[in-house]
Amino acid sequence: MWRQDGSNTPSCSACEDTPLIARMICVADSFDAMNSNRVYRKKLSREQILAEIEKNKGKQFGPNVADIFLKLITEGKIEWE
């Protein structure tokens, strides 16, 4: 999976050129994974998910995309159980 910090690729010279949609999908897919029960673990709590997204801004997630995602959640525009 794409990572903002380029740690999954040999060279990250093109990280700035990664399409916005790819950065958005990265956050959404990670959110979905953390919010889903898995064979090896239960889904994470709301607090754990928000903390993971915050912690990984600029690493796994594009900072601007992560900030917008977190804002949409805190404003109630993204709802989940």
GISUL-V822075 format. One line per field, one symbol per residue. phi: phi as a letter, one per 40 degrees, with the letter a starting at -180 (. if undefined). A space follows every 10 residues. Layout:
phi=???
This chain:
phi=.cbdcgccbc bbcbdcccdd cccccdcccc dccccbcbdc accccdcccc cccccbcgbc bcdcccccdc cccccgcbba c
